[in-house]
Amino acid sequence: MNDTDVLTVTPAVNPGKRLLVLGGGYTGQRFARAAAARGFAVSLTSRRPPAMATGALHWLQFDSDSGSGGAAAALEEITHVLVTGAPNGSQGDPFLPLLGAMLQRQPLEWVGYLSTTGVYGDSGGAWLDETAPTRPLSERSQRRLDAEHAWQALGLPLQILRLPAIYGPHRCPFDSLRQGSCRLVHKPAQVFARVHVDDIVGAALHCLLALAPPDRPTVLNVCDDCPCPSTESLSFAAHLLGLKLPSVQRYADIEADLTPMARSFWVENRRTSNRLLHNLGYRLLYPSYREGFRASLAEETAQASDQVSGTACSGPSS
Ligand SMILES: NC(=O)c1ccc[n+]([C@@H]2O[C@H](COP(=O)([O-])OP(=O)(O)OC[C@H]3O[C@@H](n4cnc5c(N)ncnc54)[C@H](OP(=O)(O)O)[C@@H]3O)[C@@H](O)[C@H]2O)c1
Protein backbone atom coordinates (compact mmCIF):
# COMPACT_ATOMS: atom_id res chain seq x y z
CA MET A 1 0.00 0.00 0.00
CA ASN A 2 1.26 3.49 -0.72
CA ASP A 3 0.32 6.85 0.76
CA THR A 4 -2.43 7.40 -1.75
CA ASP A 5 -4.05 4.12 -0.72
CA VAL A 6 -3.93 5.10 2.96
CA LEU A 7 -5.61 8.36 2.08
CA THR A 8 -8.50 6.70 0.29
CA VAL A 9 -9.52 4.10 2.89
CA THR A 10 -12.21 6.31 4.44
CA PRO A 11 -13.78 9.45 3.05
CA ALA A 12 -13.19 12.96 4.41
CA VAL A 13 -15.80 13.41 7.15
CA ASN A 14 -14.34 15.86 9.63
CA PRO A 15 -14.88 19.50 8.80
CA GLY A 16 -14.01 21.67 11.81
CA LYS A 17 -11.48 19.20 13.22
CA ARG A 18 -8.06 20.72 13.76
CA LEU A 19 -5.04 18.47 14.19
CA LEU A 20 -1.61 19.47 15.40
CA VAL A 21 1.18 16.96 14.84
CA LEU A 22 4.00 17.67 17.29
CA GLY A 23 6.93 16.30 15.32
CA GLY A 24 6.38 16.04 11.57
CA GLY A 25 8.99 13.30 11.12
CA TYR A 26 8.61 9.91 9.51
CA THR A 27 5.37 8.81 11.19
CA GLY A 28 4.10 12.34 11.83
CA GLN A 29 4.09 13.28 8.15
CA ARG A 30 2.26 10.14 7.08
CA PHE A 31 -0.31 10.63 9.82
CA ALA A 32 -0.73 14.29 8.87
CA ARG A 33 -1.37 13.48 5.21
CA ALA A 34 -3.86 10.73 6.07
CA ALA A 35 -5.75 13.02 8.48
CA ALA A 36 -5.79 15.88 5.95
CA ALA A 37 -7.38 13.50 3.43
CA ARG A 38 -10.13 12.85 5.96
CA GLY A 39 -11.02 16.52 6.28
CA PHE A 40 -8.82 17.59 9.20
CA ALA A 41 -7.11 20.97 9.04
CA VAL A 42 -3.54 19.90 9.82
CA SER A 43 -0.51 21.74 11.19
CA LEU A 44 2.73 19.98 11.94
CA THR A 45 6.00 21.00 13.53
CA SER A 46 9.63 20.54 12.70
CA ARG A 47 12.85 22.11 13.93
CA ARG A 48 13.54 22.74 10.23
CA PRO A 49 10.19 23.13 8.46
CA PRO A 50 10.34 23.25 4.66
CA ALA A 51 10.41 26.70 3.10
CA MET A 52 7.73 25.72 0.61
CA ALA A 53 4.23 24.53 1.54
CA THR A 54 3.69 20.80 1.05
CA GLY A 55 0.15 20.20 -0.18
CA ALA A 56 -2.55 20.65 2.48
CA LEU A 57 -0.05 20.61 5.36
CA HIS A 58 0.74 23.74 7.33
CA TRP A 59 4.30 23.60 8.68
CA LEU A 60 5.35 25.33 11.92
CA GLN A 61 8.77 25.78 13.40
CA PHE A 62 9.24 24.24 16.85
CA ASP A 63 12.47 23.46 18.64
CA SER A 64 12.55 22.64 22.35
CA ASP A 65 15.98 24.32 22.54
CA SER A 66 15.02 27.65 21.03
CA GLY A 67 11.35 28.09 21.88
CA SER A 68 7.89 27.30 20.66
CA GLY A 69 8.04 29.26 17.39
CA GLY A 70 4.67 29.20 15.61
CA ALA A 71 3.42 26.09 17.39
CA ALA A 72 1.95 27.94 20.40
CA ALA A 73 -0.14 30.21 18.16
CA ALA A 74 -1.43 27.18 16.25
CA LEU A 75 -2.89 25.73 19.44
CA GLU A 76 -5.97 27.96 19.20
CA GLU A 77 -9.06 25.72 19.00
CA ILE A 78 -7.01 22.63 18.28
CA THR A 79 -9.13 19.45 18.65
CA HIS A 80 -6.62 16.64 18.05
CA VAL A 81 -2.89 16.22 18.73
CA LEU A 82 -0.37 13.54 17.77
CA VAL A 83 2.92 13.66 19.69
CA THR A 84 5.83 11.96 17.93
CA GLY A 85 9.03 13.46 19.38
CA ALA A 86 11.04 11.28 21.78
CA PRO A 87 12.23 12.58 25.16
CA ASN A 88 15.87 13.54 25.25
CA GLY A 89 18.45 13.19 27.96
CA SER A 90 18.64 16.64 29.46
CA GLN A 91 15.13 17.99 28.90
CA GLY A 92 12.77 15.04 28.98
CA ASP A 93 9.77 15.50 26.71
CA PRO A 94 10.52 18.19 24.11
CA PHE A 95 6.98 19.61 23.95
CA LEU A 96 5.51 19.56 27.44
CA PRO A 97 7.47 22.38 29.10
CA LEU A 98 6.51 24.93 26.44
CA LEU A 99 3.10 23.69 25.31
CA GLY A 100 1.61 21.57 28.13
CA ALA A 101 -0.33 24.32 29.92
CA MET A 102 -1.65 25.73 26.62
CA LEU A 103 -2.80 22.27 25.54
CA GLN A 104 -4.83 21.98 28.75
CA ARG A 105 -6.87 25.04 27.67
CA GLN A 106 -7.84 23.61 24.26
CA PRO A 107 -11.09 21.79 23.41
CA LEU A 108 -9.17 18.57 22.88
CA GLU A 109 -11.01 15.41 21.81
CA TRP A 110 -7.97 13.17 21.33
CA VAL A 111 -4.24 13.22 22.05
CA GLY A 112 -2.14 10.37 20.67
CA TYR A 113 1.31 9.83 22.16
CA LEU A 114 3.76 7.61 20.27
CA SER A 115 5.75 5.63 22.83
CA THR A 116 7.77 2.44 22.62
CA THR A 117 7.38 -1.15 23.78
CA GLY A 118 10.83 -0.65 25.34
CA VAL A 119 9.01 0.49 28.49
CA TYR A 120 8.12 -3.17 29.18
CA GLY A 121 11.78 -4.19 29.36
CA ASP A 122 12.71 -7.84 28.85
CA SER A 123 10.25 -10.75 28.99
CA GLY A 124 12.69 -13.47 27.94
CA GLY A 125 10.76 -13.83 24.67
CA ALA A 126 7.36 -14.35 26.35
CA TRP A 127 4.22 -12.62 25.09
CA LEU A 128 3.12 -9.54 26.98
CA ASP A 129 0.12 -7.29 26.68
CA GLU A 130 -0.81 -3.81 27.93
CA THR A 131 -1.41 -5.12 31.47
CA ALA A 132 2.22 -6.23 31.81
CA PRO A 133 4.30 -4.29 34.35
CA THR A 134 6.67 -1.68 32.94
CA ARG A 135 10.27 -2.54 33.80
CA PRO A 136 12.49 -0.45 31.52
CA LEU A 137 16.07 -1.70 31.34
CA SER A 138 17.75 1.21 29.58
CA GLU A 139 17.91 4.86 30.61
CA ARG A 140 16.30 5.68 27.26
CA SER A 141 13.26 3.54 28.06
CA GLN A 142 13.06 4.93 31.59
CA ARG A 143 12.95 8.46 30.11
CA ARG A 144 10.16 7.28 27.82
CA LEU A 145 8.16 5.92 30.73
CA ASP A 146 8.68 9.21 32.57
CA ALA A 147 7.38 11.06 29.49
CA GLU A 148 4.29 8.80 29.35
CA HIS A 149 3.60 9.66 33.00
CA ALA A 150 4.14 13.38 32.41
CA TRP A 151 1.64 13.38 29.54
CA GLN A 152 -0.86 11.39 31.62
CA ALA A 153 -0.56 13.89 34.45
CA LEU A 154 -1.98 16.68 32.23
CA GLY A 155 -5.43 15.07 32.35
CA LEU A 156 -5.95 15.23 28.57
CA PRO A 157 -7.93 12.62 26.56
CA LEU A 158 -4.68 10.75 26.01
CA GLN A 159 -3.97 7.48 24.22
CA ILE A 160 -0.47 6.08 24.51
CA LEU A 161 0.43 3.96 21.49
CA ARG A 162 3.37 1.67 22.33
CA LEU A 163 5.38 0.81 19.24
CA PRO A 164 8.07 -1.74 18.40
CA ALA A 165 10.54 -1.10 15.53
CA ILE A 166 8.90 1.11 12.92
CA TYR A 167 9.52 0.23 9.28
CA GLY A 168 8.07 1.28 5.95
CA PRO A 169 9.25 2.93 2.74
CA HIS A 170 12.87 4.10 3.16
CA ARG A 171 13.05 2.37 6.55
CA CYS A 172 13.63 -1.21 5.39
CA PRO A 173 16.95 -3.06 5.17
CA PHE A 174 17.03 -2.74 1.36
CA ASP A 175 19.79 -0.13 1.14
CA SER A 176 22.08 -1.89 3.61
CA LEU A 177 21.60 -5.17 1.70
CA ARG A 178 22.39 -3.45 -1.61
CA GLN A 179 25.46 -1.76 -0.13
CA GLY A 180 26.68 -4.96 1.53
CA SER A 181 26.70 -3.29 4.98
CA CYS A 182 23.93 -5.46 6.43
CA ARG A 183 24.88 -7.91 9.22
CA LEU A 184 23.05 -11.19 9.62
CA VAL A 185 23.26 -11.92 13.33
CA HIS A 186 21.88 -14.97 15.10
CA LYS A 187 21.12 -15.01 18.81
CA PRO A 188 19.31 -18.15 19.94
CA ALA A 189 15.59 -17.57 20.72
CA GLN A 190 15.85 -13.80 20.10
CA VAL A 191 12.91 -12.16 18.32
CA PHE A 192 12.10 -8.59 17.32
CA ALA A 193 8.64 -7.08 16.88
CA ARG A 194 7.83 -4.58 14.15
CA VAL A 195 5.08 -2.36 12.81
CA HIS A 196 4.61 -0.79 9.40
CA VAL A 197 4.27 3.00 9.65
CA ASP A 198 0.89 2.90 7.89
CA ASP A 199 -0.46 0.58 10.58
CA ILE A 200 0.48 3.18 13.20
CA VAL A 201 -1.41 5.74 11.11
CA GLY A 202 -4.31 3.33 10.53
CA ALA A 203 -4.58 2.26 14.17
CA ALA A 204 -4.49 5.85 15.44
CA LEU A 205 -7.15 6.94 12.93
CA HIS A 206 -9.26 3.91 13.85
CA CYS A 207 -9.12 4.92 17.52
CA LEU A 208 -10.09 8.52 16.95
CA LEU A 209 -12.62 8.05 14.13
CA ALA A 210 -14.23 4.66 14.72
CA LEU A 211 -14.20 4.33 18.53
CA ALA A 212 -16.26 6.27 21.04
CA PRO A 213 -14.07 8.01 23.67
CA PRO A 214 -14.90 5.51 26.46
CA ASP A 215 -13.82 2.65 24.16
CA ARG A 216 -10.35 4.09 23.51
CA PRO A 217 -7.80 2.32 25.71
CA THR A 218 -5.31 4.60 27.45
CA VAL A 219 -2.46 2.26 26.49
CA LEU A 220 -2.44 0.29 23.25
CA ASN A 221 0.28 -1.87 21.70
CA VAL A 222 0.45 -1.22 17.96
CA CYS A 223 2.52 -3.99 16.41
CA ASP A 224 2.13 -6.66 13.75
CA ASP A 225 1.25 -10.33 14.24
CA CYS A 226 4.70 -11.66 13.55
CA PRO A 227 7.60 -11.05 15.96
CA CYS A 228 10.51 -13.08 14.57
CA PRO A 229 14.31 -13.29 14.42
CA SER A 230 15.97 -10.58 12.35
CA THR A 231 17.65 -13.31 10.28
CA GLU A 232 14.17 -14.29 9.06
CA SER A 233 13.05 -10.78 8.04
CA LEU A 234 16.44 -9.97 6.48
CA SER A 235 16.34 -13.20 4.47
CA PHE A 236 12.98 -12.18 3.04
CA ALA A 237 14.24 -8.67 2.20
CA ALA A 238 17.22 -10.19 0.36
CA HIS A 239 14.87 -12.56 -1.47
CA LEU A 240 12.73 -9.60 -2.63
CA LEU A 241 15.83 -7.87 -3.99
CA GLY A 242 17.26 -11.06 -5.51
CA LEU A 243 20.45 -10.56 -3.47
CA LYS A 244 22.62 -13.06 -1.62
CA LEU A 245 22.64 -12.85 2.16
CA PRO A 246 25.84 -12.10 4.07
CA SER A 247 27.22 -14.95 6.21
CA VAL A 248 25.56 -15.49 9.55
CA GLN A 249 27.46 -14.21 12.59
CA ARG A 250 26.89 -15.45 16.11
CA TYR A 251 25.73 -12.73 18.50
CA ALA A 252 28.24 -13.88 21.10
CA ASP A 253 31.05 -13.22 18.58
CA ILE A 254 30.01 -9.66 17.67
CA GLU A 255 28.51 -8.38 20.92
CA ALA A 256 31.69 -6.58 21.94
CA ASP A 257 31.74 -4.61 18.64
CA LEU A 258 28.24 -3.20 19.09
CA THR A 259 27.48 0.33 20.22
CA PRO A 260 25.68 0.54 23.59
CA MET A 261 22.53 1.60 21.71
CA ALA A 262 22.66 -1.45 19.39
CA ARG A 263 23.39 -3.78 22.31
CA SER A 264 20.40 -2.39 24.23
CA PHE A 265 18.08 -3.77 21.52
CA TRP A 266 19.61 -7.25 21.70
CA VAL A 267 19.46 -7.58 25.49
CA GLU A 268 15.67 -7.18 25.43
CA ASN A 269 13.62 -10.04 24.04
CA ARG A 270 9.82 -9.83 24.03
CA ARG A 271 6.75 -10.66 21.99
CA THR A 272 4.29 -7.78 22.31
CA SER A 273 0.70 -8.84 21.85
CA ASN A 274 -1.65 -6.88 19.58
CA ARG A 275 -4.76 -8.76 20.72
CA LEU A 276 -6.35 -5.61 22.14
CA LEU A 277 -5.82 -3.79 18.84
CA HIS A 278 -7.52 -6.67 16.99
CA ASN A 279 -10.35 -6.73 19.54
CA LEU A 280 -10.97 -3.04 18.90
CA GLY A 281 -11.83 -3.97 15.30
CA TYR A 282 -8.65 -2.73 13.62
CA ARG A 283 -7.53 -4.87 10.69
CA LEU A 284 -3.78 -4.67 10.11
CA LEU A 285 -2.74 -3.52 6.65
CA TYR A 286 0.51 -5.44 7.06
CA PRO A 287 0.17 -8.43 9.44
CA SER A 288 3.84 -9.31 8.91
CA TYR A 289 7.07 -7.99 7.42
CA ARG A 290 6.31 -10.08 4.30
CA GLU A 291 3.41 -7.90 3.09
CA GLY A 292 5.03 -4.79 4.58
CA PHE A 293 8.46 -5.18 2.93
CA ARG A 294 6.85 -5.98 -0.41
CA ALA A 295 4.66 -2.84 -0.26
CA SER A 296 7.55 -0.67 0.98
CA LEU A 297 9.76 -1.77 -1.89
CA ALA A 298 6.96 -1.07 -4.37
CA GLU A 299 6.48 2.42 -2.90
CA GLU A 300 10.22 3.18 -2.98
CA THR A 301 10.38 2.04 -6.58
CA ALA A 302 7.36 4.16 -7.55
CA GLN A 303 8.85 7.22 -5.83
CA ALA A 304 12.16 6.72 -7.59
CA SER A 305 10.41 6.68 -10.94
CA ASP A 306 8.35 9.79 -9.97
CA GLN A 307 11.59 11.56 -9.14
CA VAL A 308 13.02 10.66 -12.51
CA SER A 309 9.91 12.09 -14.17
CA GLY A 310 9.96 15.14 -11.81
CA THR A 311 6.60 14.59 -10.07
CA ALA A 312 7.76 13.91 -6.47
CA CYS A 313 7.01 16.46 -3.70
CA SER A 314 9.26 17.09 -0.73
CA GLY A 315 9.10 17.67 3.03
CA PRO A 316 11.84 17.93 5.65
CA SER A 317 14.04 14.89 5.81
CA SER A 318 13.04 12.41 8.50
N1 LIG B 1 12.07 4.35 14.86
C1 LIG B 1 11.62 3.31 15.54
O1 LIG B 1 11.86 2.14 15.16
C2 LIG B 1 10.77 3.52 16.77
C3 LIG B 1 10.34 2.42 17.51
C4 LIG B 1 9.49 2.63 18.59
C5 LIG B 1 9.10 3.92 18.94
N2 LIG B 1 9.59 4.98 18.22
C6 LIG B 1 9.15 6.32 18.63
O2 LIG B 1 8.03 6.67 17.82
C7 LIG B 1 8.02 8.08 17.61
C8 LIG B 1 7.93 8.37 16.13
O3 LIG B 1 9.03 7.80 15.49
P1 LIG B 1 9.53 8.39 14.09
O4 LIG B 1 10.57 7.42 13.63
O5 LIG B 1 8.38 8.74 13.25
O6 LIG B 1 10.26 9.73 14.61
P2 LIG B 1 11.09 10.82 13.77
O7 LIG B 1 11.01 10.56 12.31
O8 LIG B 1 12.44 10.89 14.39
O9 LIG B 1 10.29 12.16 14.07
C9 LIG B 1 10.32 12.75 15.34
C10 LIG B 1 9.78 14.17 15.25
O10 LIG B 1 9.92 14.79 16.53
C11 LIG B 1 10.56 16.05 16.39
N3 LIG B 1 11.44 16.34 17.54
C12 LIG B 1 12.29 15.50 18.14
N4 LIG B 1 12.97 16.15 19.11
C13 LIG B 1 12.54 17.44 19.10
C14 LIG B 1 12.88 18.60 19.84
N5 LIG B 1 13.81 18.58 20.81
N6 LIG B 1 12.25 19.77 19.56
C15 LIG B 1 11.31 19.80 18.59
N7 LIG B 1 10.94 18.73 17.84
C16 LIG B 1 11.56 17.56 18.09
C17 LIG B 1 11.42 15.90 15.14
O11 LIG B 1 11.67 17.20 14.62
P3 LIG B 1 12.52 17.45 13.25
O12 LIG B 1 11.51 17.35 12.13
O13 LIG B 1 13.09 18.77 13.41
O14 LIG B 1 13.55 16.34 13.20
C18 LIG B 1 10.54 15.04 14.23
O15 LIG B 1 9.64 15.84 13.51
C19 LIG B 1 9.30 8.63 18.28
O16 LIG B 1 9.00 9.07 19.56
C20 LIG B 1 10.19 7.39 18.35
O17 LIG B 1 11.13 7.48 19.40
C21 LIG B 1 10.39 4.80 17.15
The ligand as an ORCA input file, in Angstrom:
! r2SCAN-3c Opt
* xyz 0 1
  N      12.069      4.346     14.864
  C      11.621      3.307     15.538
  O      11.856      2.137     15.164
  C      10.769      3.518     16.771
  C      10.336      2.418     17.511
  C       9.486      2.632     18.589
  C       9.096      3.920     18.942
  N       9.586      4.982     18.222
  C       9.146      6.318     18.628
  O       8.029      6.667     17.824
  C       8.020      8.082     17.613
  C       7.932      8.371     16.130
  O       9.031      7.800     15.492
  P       9.534      8.387     14.092
  O      10.569      7.424     13.628
  O       8.382      8.740     13.252
  O      10.256      9.726     14.607
  P      11.087     10.819     13.767
  O      11.008     10.563     12.313
  O      12.436     10.891     14.387
  O      10.287     12.163     14.071
  C      10.319     12.753     15.345
  C       9.782     14.172     15.245
  O       9.921     14.794     16.535
  C      10.564     16.050     16.389
  N      11.435     16.342     17.539
  C      12.291     15.502     18.139
  N      12.966     16.149     19.109
  C      12.538     17.437     19.098
  C      12.879     18.600     19.839
  N      13.810     18.575     20.808
  N      12.246     19.769     19.564
  C      11.310     19.796     18.591
  N      10.937     18.731     17.835
  C      11.565     17.562     18.090
  C      11.424     15.899     15.137
  O      11.668     17.198     14.616
  P      12.519     17.449     13.253
  O      11.514     17.347     12.131
  O      13.088     18.774     13.412
  O      13.549     16.336     13.195
  C      10.544     15.042     14.234
  O       9.641     15.840     13.510
  C       9.301      8.626     18.277
  O       9.000      9.068     19.564
  C      10.186      7.388     18.352
  O      11.131      7.477     19.403
  C      10.394      4.804     17.152
*
